[in-house]
Amino acid sequence: MIVTRYQLTMHDTLYYATREMGRLYETERFIHNWALTYAFGLVHEALRRSGKEGTPYFSPDNVPRYREELPLVNDLGVYVTPARPLSVDFALHTFKLGDNRYHQHMEKPRTNKPNYGRAKELVPESTFEFFVLGKPPKPLPRWIRLGLWMSKAEINRVGETTDFLVEQGDFVCSVPINPLDLSATPMLYDLIVMPPVSLVQNTKIKGTFVRVWGGLELPTNMGYLTGNSAI
């Protein structure tokens, strides 16, 4: 199994609302593998090869089409894992919501809707690690955009791509993985609650795996929305 290790470094603050607690909007310290797959242009490339329309960084109706688009990436023979934090920190920013209507009727509002909030964001120089299984159709871009603010992130390959021996049996995957992309059912795991689907880590699984750098064990039977997990 061909595996490549990458490091992601933020050059802007990264914000996406993992949890909303009143007026506090919190960003998780993990980056979802579906977000990375879109940011790398793999979905756009899969749509292009299948003869379907796809424009990077744009959705005309803001409706995600994960089930229609992500499985097409499996035909490229590549899979991207979620990114785990190596060194991260957070900052709290207060924002105010403005009303962009040009004409307003002078009437008593029906609701007490707050017009400000606080966002907990990942700061620049936060670094993450993720893995790519298989060989992408073309090298991953050096720079990508992530999150609600389209924050700039730098991608660097760590070491050389390696062909690891596939093993069979019980193993524990300590890095975050997407249970909906995993064909084997996890036996034990720690849940990472985040949209659009929660991730798992420290996952005990029975199946095929590769032992990569530092003794990390990664499942090999992963593909976009090919899992049978009930998580």
SETIPA-321562 format. One record per residue (C-alpha): residue number from 1; z, x, y. Coordinates in steps of 0.05 Angstrom, whole numbers, padded with zeros to 5 digits, always signed. Layout:
BEGIN
PT   num        w        u        v
PT   NUM        Z        X        Y
...
***
This chain:
BEGIN
PT   num        w        u        v
PT     1   +00000   +00000   +00000
PT     2   -00022   +00029   +00067
PT     3   +00034   +00025   +00119
PT     4   +00036   +00050   +00191
PT     5   +00099   +00055   +00234
PT     6   +00095   +00040   +00309
PT     7   +00142   +00042   +00368
PT     8   +00138   -00007   +00426
PT     9   +00167   +00010   +00494
PT    10   +00174   -00041   +00550
PT    11   +00150   -00021   +00620
PT    12   +00170   -00087   +00651
PT    13   +00226   -00136   +00640
PT    14   +00212   -00180   +00579
PT    15   +00230   -00253   +00581
PT    16   +00220   -00310   +00532
PT    17   +00270   -00367   +00523
PT    18   +00301   -00358   +00455
PT    19   +00362   -00400   +00472
PT    20   +00375   -00448   +00530
PT    21   +00449   -00457   +00545
PT    22   +00454   -00502   +00606
PT    23   +00423   -00461   +00662
PT    24   +00424   -00396   +00623
PT    25   +00359   -00377   +00587
PT    26   +00370   -00321   +00538
PT    27   +00319   -00271   +00508
PT    28   +00331   -00248   +00436
PT    29   +00331   -00173   +00420
PT    30   +00275   -00180   +00369
PT    31   +00201   -00191   +00381
PT    32   +00167   -00242   +00336
PT    33   +00111   -00218   +00292
PT    34   +00066   -00277   +00311
PT    35   +00072   -00257   +00384
PT    36   +00052   -00186   +00367
PT    37   -00006   -00209   +00325
PT    38   -00034   -00249   +00383
PT    39   -00020   -00194   +00434
PT    40   -00058   -00143   +00391
PT    41   -00120   -00187   +00392
PT    42   -00120   -00195   +00316
PT    43   -00123   -00271   +00321
PT    44   -00181   -00267   +00371
PT    45   -00218   -00219   +00324
PT    46   -00206   -00264   +00264
PT    47   -00232   -00325   +00303
PT    48   -00293   -00286   +00326
PT    49   -00310   -00265   +00255
PT    50   -00303   -00336   +00230
PT    51   -00349   -00362   +00284
PT    52   -00295   -00400   +00321
PT    53   -00278   -00396   +00394
PT    54   -00219   -00356   +00417
PT    55   -00199   -00327   +00484
PT    56   -00141   -00276   +00489
PT    57   -00082   -00294   +00534
PT    58   -00108   -00365   +00548
PT    59   -00093   -00434   +00520
PT    60   -00128   -00491   +00556
PT    61   -00076   -00543   +00534
PT    62   -00014   -00499   +00521
PT    63   -00011   -00525   +00449
PT    64   +00000   -00471   +00396
PT    65   -00047   -00472   +00336
PT    66   -00010   -00425   +00289
PT    67   -00029   -00461   +00225
PT    68   -00102   -00462   +00243
PT    69   -00109   -00392   +00271
PT    70   -00059   -00345   +00238
PT    71   -00083   -00353   +00166
PT    72   -00151   -00327   +00189
PT    73   -00119   -00259   +00203
PT    74   -00105   -00252   +00128
PT    75   -00181   -00242   +00118
PT    76   -00175   -00179   +00160
PT    77   -00130   -00148   +00108
PT    78   -00074   -00131   +00158
PT    79   -00004   -00156   +00171
PT    80   +00045   -00141   +00228
PT    81   +00120   -00145   +00218
PT    82   +00169   -00168   +00272
PT    83   +00195   -00113   +00317
PT    84   +00268   -00092   +00311
PT    85   +00307   -00061   +00369
PT    86   +00319   +00014   +00371
PT    87   +00349   +00019   +00440
PT    88   +00353   -00043   +00484
PT    89   +00392   -00069   +00544
PT    90   +00393   -00133   +00583
PT    91   +00394   -00156   +00656
PT    92   +00411   -00223   +00686
PT    93   +00364   -00250   +00739
PT    94   +00374   -00314   +00780
PT    95   +00312   -00355   +00795
PT    96   +00300   -00416   +00837
PT    97   +00252   -00472   +00821
PT    98   +00209   -00494   +00879
PT    99   +00174   -00561   +00886
PT   100   +00100   -00550   +00897
PT   101   +00082   -00622   +00913
PT   102   +00050   -00628   +00982
PT   103   +00071   -00700   +00993
PT   104   +00139   -00730   +00976
PT   105   +00167   -00799   +00987
PT   106   +00236   -00800   +01019
PT   107   +00275   -00834   +00964
PT   108   +00339   -00821   +00927
PT   109   +00327   -00778   +00865
PT   110   +00340   -00812   +00799
PT   111   +00366   -00750   +00764
PT   112   +00408   -00690   +00783
PT   113   +00359   -00639   +00758
PT   114   +00381   -00567   +00773
PT   115   +00334   -00526   +00815
PT   116   +00359   -00457   +00795
PT   117   +00378   -00419   +00732
PT   118   +00393   -00350   +00703
PT   119   +00349   -00312   +00655
PT   120   +00375   -00258   +00609
PT   121   +00317   -00209   +00602
PT   122   +00304   -00144   +00565
PT   123   +00299   -00087   +00614
PT   124   +00244   -00034   +00620
PT   125   +00249   +00025   +00572
PT   126   +00276   -00020   +00516
PT   127   +00245   +00006   +00452
PT   128   +00228   -00028   +00386
PT   129   +00199   -00009   +00318
PT   130   +00151   -00049   +00275
PT   131   +00105   -00036   +00215
PT   132   +00033   -00053   +00201
PT   133   +00013   -00065   +00129
PT   134   -00061   -00053   +00113
PT   135   -00113   -00025   +00159
PT   136   -00132   -00062   +00224
PT   137   -00207   -00071   +00236
PT   138   -00198   -00026   +00297
PT   139   -00141   +00015   +00326
PT   140   -00085   -00024   +00358
PT   141   -00088   -00024   +00435
PT   142   -00045   +00025   +00473
PT   143   -00022   -00028   +00522
PT   144   -00007   -00102   +00511
PT   145   +00025   -00160   +00548
PT   146   +00084   -00200   +00522
PT   147   +00129   -00257   +00543
PT   148   +00128   -00310   +00596
PT   149   +00116   -00259   +00652
PT   150   +00060   -00223   +00614
PT   151   +00103   -00160   +00614
PT   152   +00071   -00093   +00601
PT   153   +00088   -00057   +00537
PT   154   +00065   +00011   +00509
PT   155   +00047   +00019   +00435
PT   156   +00052   +00087   +00401
PT   157   +00040   +00105   +00328
PT   158   +00098   +00143   +00297
PT   159   +00072   +00195   +00248
PT   160   +00012   +00185   +00202
PT   161   -00011   +00125   +00163
PT   162   +00015   +00132   +00091
PT   163   -00006   +00101   +00025
PT   164   +00060   +00084   -00010
PT   165   +00071   +00068   -00084
PT   166   +00083   -00006   -00098
PT   167   +00146   -00019   -00138
PT   168   +00173   -00081   -00173
PT   169   +00244   -00109   -00177
PT   170   +00304   -00130   -00135
PT   171   +00309   -00098   -00066
PT   172   +00339   -00108   +00002
PT   173   +00295   -00110   +00065
PT   174   +00340   -00090   +00123
PT   175   +00286   -00099   +00177
PT   176   +00268   -00169   +00204
PT   177   +00215   -00207   +00167
PT   178   +00184   -00277   +00174
PT   179   +00204   -00322   +00116
PT   180   +00143   -00367   +00126
PT   181   +00099   -00306   +00112
PT   182   +00137   -00285   +00050
PT   183   +00112   -00312   -00018
PT   184   +00178   -00294   -00053
PT   185   +00239   -00337   -00038
PT   186   +00296   -00296   -00006
PT   187   +00361   -00298   -00046
PT   188   +00409   -00274   +00009
PT   189   +00395   -00260   +00082
PT   190   +00420   -00258   +00154
PT   191   +00386   -00310   +00197
PT   192   +00357   -00293   +00266
PT   193   +00348   -00359   +00302
PT   194   +00288   -00357   +00349
PT   195   +00225   -00397   +00362
PT   196   +00173   -00412   +00338
PT   197   +00205   -00398   +00269
PT   198   +00270   -00362   +00254
PT   199   +00268   -00292   +00223
PT   200   +00312   -00261   +00169
PT   201   +00340   -00191   +00159
PT   202   +00382   -00155   +00107
PT   203   +00343   -00198   +00059
PT   204   +00353   -00193   -00017
PT   205   +00288   -00208   -00052
PT   206   +00258   -00201   -00121
PT   207   +00185   -00180   -00122
PT   208   +00138   -00123   -00103
PT   209   +00157   -00074   -00048
PT   210   +00145   -00005   -00019
PT   211   +00197   +00046   -00001
PT   212   +00177   +00074   +00067
PT   213   +00207   +00122   +00118
PT   214   +00282   +00132   +00115
PT   215   +00287   +00093   +00050
PT   216   +00269   +00026   +00082
PT   217   +00242   -00025   +00033
PT   218   +00187   -00072   +00055
PT   219   +00158   -00130   +00014
PT   220   +00084   -00125   +00000
PT   221   +00071   -00198   -00014
PT   222   +00068   -00220   +00059
PT   223   +00012   -00258   +00093
PT   224   +00009   -00305   +00153
PT   225   +00036   -00374   +00133
PT   226   +00026   -00360   +00059
PT   227   +00100   -00365   +00041
PT   228   +00136   -00418   +00001
PT   229   +00204   -00407   +00032
PT   230   +00248   -00467   +00047
PT   231   +00285   -00433   +00104
***
